[in-house]
Amino acid sequence: MIDKENKYIGDEFVEDAGDVVDEREKALAGIYDLVLPPGLPHKIIMEAVDKFNLEVTTRKCAIKTIDLESDNLLVLRGELEAVNSAHDYIYQKLSEKYSYRK
């Protein structure tokens, strides 16, 4: 606690880090991310977003590359059932587009 006599400028904005983390965790409870691979066609992403009511956002993910830096990747964020359905939908669309035909 900060006593009022020894308060410095800016101290009024100090927050307890525990409360902030708890609020973030509560906001993300029941929310899942589907990390999208780089190069996935935008058309398929937008179809999945519209069809399953998902949010597109970015997430820092470690990718094993030559320089081993983490990159921001696109993710689809939503409830578990919607994210799983979007995964199956994207896999189906890619299979149709890139399937080997004899």
C-alpha positions in Angstrom: 0.0 0.0 0.0 1.1 3.5 -0.7 0.5 6.0 2.1 -0.9 9.4 1.0 2.0 11.5 2.5 4.8 9.7 0.5 2.9 9.5 -2.7 4.8 10.3 -5.9 3.5 11.6 -9.2 2.2 8.6 -11.2 1.7 6.4 -8.1 -2.1 6.9 -8.4 -1.9 4.8 -11.5 -0.1 1.9 -9.8 -2.2 -1.3 -10.0 -1.8 -4.6 -8.3 -0.5 -7.0 -10.9 -2.5 -9.9 -9.5 -5.8 -8.2 -10.2 -4.9 -7.4 -13.8 -3.9 -11.0 -14.5 -7.0 -12.3 -12.9 -9.2 -10.1 -15.1 -7.3 -11.2 -18.2 -7.7 -14.8 -17.3 -11.4 -14.4 -16.6 -11.8 -12.7 -20.0 -10.0 -15.6 -21.8 -11.7 -18.4 -19.9 -13.4 -20.7 -22.4 -11.6 -19.0 -25.3 -9.2 -21.0 -27.6 -6.8 -20.1 -30.3 -6.2 -21.9 -33.6 -2.8 -20.9 -34.8 -2.8 -20.5 -38.6 0.3 -21.5 -40.7 2.0 -18.8 -42.7 0.8 -18.7 -46.3 -2.7 -19.9 -45.7 -4.9 -18.2 -48.3 -6.8 -15.2 -46.9 -10.0 -16.3 -48.6 -10.1 -19.5 -46.5 -9.4 -17.5 -43.4 -12.2 -15.1 -44.0 -14.6 -17.9 -44.9 -13.8 -19.6 -41.6 -14.2 -16.4 -39.6 -17.6 -15.7 -41.1 -18.9 -19.2 -41.0 -17.9 -20.0 -37.4 -18.1 -16.4 -35.8 -14.4 -16.3 -34.8 -12.1 -13.3 -34.2 -8.8 -12.9 -36.1 -5.9 -11.7 -34.0 -2.1 -12.2 -33.7 -0.1 -14.2 -31.2 3.6 -14.4 -30.5 4.7 -17.9 -31.2 8.1 -19.4 -31.3 8.9 -20.9 -34.7 12.0 -22.8 -35.4 13.7 -20.8 -38.1 17.3 -20.0 -38.8 17.4 -17.0 -36.5 15.1 -18.6 -33.8 13.1 -15.4 -33.3 9.4 -15.5 -32.3 7.0 -14.2 -34.8 3.5 -12.9 -34.7 1.2 -15.4 -36.3 -2.5 -15.1 -37.2 -4.9 -17.0 -34.9 -8.6 -17.6 -35.0 -10.0 -17.1 -31.5 -13.3 -18.3 -30.2 -15.1 -21.1 -28.3 -13.7 -24.6 -28.4 -16.5 -26.1 -30.7 -16.2 -23.2 -33.2 -12.4 -23.4 -33.2 -12.4 -27.2 -33.8 -15.0 -26.8 -36.6 -12.9 -24.1 -38.2 -9.8 -26.4 -38.0 -11.8 -29.2 -39.8 -13.2 -26.7 -42.4 -9.7 -25.3 -43.2 -8.2 -28.8 -43.5 -11.0 -29.8 -45.8 -10.6 -26.7 -48.0 -6.8 -27.2 -48.3 -7.3 -30.9 -49.0 -9.7 -30.1 -51.9 -7.4 -27.4 -53.3 -4.1 -29.3 -53.0 -5.1 -32.9 -53.4 -3.2 -35.1 -55.8 -5.3 -36.3 -58.7 -4.3 -39.2 -60.9 
